[in-house]
Amino acid sequence: MPARSALGHTAGRERVLAFQFAGGASSALSPGGQWTCFDIAEMSEVELCDGRWHAGRSHSQPQHCVADVDLDVNPDSPSGPKRIAQSRKTKR
């Protein structure tokens, strides 16, 4: 399954695979950021940042973070998510 932001469950735990480019991490972040698997129940002080979308350079590696994908940002997701995120269009 190519890596893109995915939300769902693994072994009964809510998890998210996201591209982390700032904030605390259990190990040093790669320059520019890296894909990180988070247990949602253990997350705190999460902030929405203004600016461009960070998604990394490659979406070709299989992801093993989320076993049962509920929502996937990848429109070409092979993981069989229950929903695919739709891009927002601004109404004028």
C-alpha positions as CSV (number, residue, x, y, z in Angstrom):
1,M,0.0,0.0,0.0
2,P,1.6,3.3,-1.0
3,A,2.1,5.7,1.8
4,R,-0.1,8.7,2.0
5,S,-2.0,10.0,5.0
6,A,-4.3,7.3,6.3
7,L,-6.6,7.0,9.3
8,G,-8.0,3.8,10.7
9,H,-7.4,1.0,13.2
10,T,-4.8,-1.6,14.0
11,A,-5.5,-4.2,16.7
12,G,-8.4,-2.1,18.1
13,R,-6.3,1.1,18.3
14,E,-7.0,4.2,16.3
15,R,-4.0,5.1,14.3
16,V,-2.9,7.6,11.7
17,L,-0.1,7.6,9.2
18,A,1.0,11.2,8.6
19,F,3.9,13.1,7.3
20,Q,5.5,14.8,10.3
21,F,7.7,17.8,9.6
22,A,7.8,19.6,13.0
23,G,7.1,18.9,16.7
24,G,8.3,16.2,19.1
25,A,9.3,12.8,18.0
26,S,10.7,9.7,19.7
27,S,13.8,10.1,17.4
28,A,15.2,12.9,15.4
29,L,13.2,13.9,12.4
30,S,14.8,13.7,9.0
31,P,15.5,17.1,7.4
32,G,12.2,18.1,5.7
33,G,10.2,15.6,7.7
34,Q,9.3,11.9,7.5
35,W,6.3,9.5,7.5
36,T,5.3,8.7,11.1
37,C,2.8,6.3,12.6
38,F,0.8,7.7,15.5
39,D,-1.5,6.0,18.1
40,I,-4.2,8.7,18.2
41,A,-4.9,8.1,22.0
42,E,-1.3,9.0,22.7
43,M,-1.3,12.3,20.8
44,S,-1.4,15.6,22.6
45,E,-0.9,19.3,21.7
46,V,-1.6,18.7,18.0
47,E,-1.8,21.9,16.0
48,L,-3.1,22.7,12.5
49,C,-0.4,24.8,10.8
50,D,-1.0,27.4,8.0
51,G,1.1,26.9,4.9
52,R,1.6,24.4,2.1
53,W,0.8,20.7,2.4
54,H,3.8,18.5,3.3
55,A,3.6,15.0,1.9
56,G,7.2,13.8,1.3
57,R,8.7,12.8,-2.0
58,S,7.7,9.2,-2.3
59,H,4.4,7.3,-2.0
60,S,5.7,4.0,-3.3
61,Q,6.5,2.2,0.0
62,P,4.0,-0.1,1.6
63,Q,2.5,1.2,4.8
64,H,2.1,-1.1,7.8
65,C,0.8,1.5,10.3
66,V,-3.0,1.2,9.6
67,A,-4.4,-2.3,9.1
68,D,-8.1,-1.3,8.6
69,V,-8.1,2.0,6.7
70,D,-11.2,4.2,7.3
71,L,-10.0,7.3,5.4
72,D,-7.1,7.7,2.9
73,V,-5.9,10.9,1.4
74,N,-4.5,9.0,-1.6
75,P,-7.1,9.1,-4.4
76,D,-5.4,6.0,-5.9
77,S,-5.3,4.0,-2.7
78,P,-5.0,0.3,-3.0
79,S,-5.8,-0.3,0.7
80,G,-9.6,-0.5,0.3
81,P,-10.4,2.5,2.5
82,K,-14.0,3.1,3.6
83,R,-13.6,6.7,2.3
84,I,-11.2,8.6,0.1
85,A,-10.7,12.2,1.1
86,Q,-12.2,14.6,-1.4
87,S,-10.4,17.8,-2.4
88,R,-12.2,20.9,-1.2
89,K,-13.3,23.5,-3.7
90,T,-14.0,27.0,-2.6
91,K,-17.4,28.3,-3.5
92,R,-17.6,31.8,-4.9
